[in-house]
Amino acid sequence: MTVVVSKEIAASPDVVWSMVSDLTRMGEWSPENNGGEWVKGATGPAVGARFKGRNSNGKKSWSTTVQVNGFDPPRRISFALMVGPSAWCDWVWEVAPSATGTLVTHSWIDRRGRFANWLGGKVSGVTDRAAHNRANMERTLEALAGAVRGS
């Protein structure tokens, strides 16, 4: 399962890239992520770097660890949600110049099996993760666009 959303943002790709590649700021735009910090000696995005995020949905809250698995500045960053040695999903941000500024594409690639899907639902309170993520990803892009306008 893959969910992809895109939005044109009236800002330079460099401005948008600086925002989406700074995982510590994701909580400013995401309705589910509440921010986080780089861990295990990492200080920023690079392939292999790990980040511990904090998330919430209603009364449910949980933390996740992601590992950067692709980093091609200033175009693409991807990271895998890690549960032990397993990657449950990938999150991808892509930034490209457009006629009006920047085309931002945000993707979620589900790699969970049946048990992981069930467990994720119990932890997060979300039974249809794809639909939930699509709505949240669209809200995140809207909030990102608003933050760019306000800066």
Secondary structure, DSSP 8 states (H G I E B T S, - for coil): -EEEEEEEESS-HHHHHHHHT-GGGGGGT-SSEEEEEEETT--S--TT-EEEEEEEETTEEEEEEEEEEEEETTTEEEEEEEETTEEEEEEEEEEEEETTEEEEEEEEEE---HHHHHHHHHHHS-S-HHHHHHHHHHHHHHHHHHHHHH-
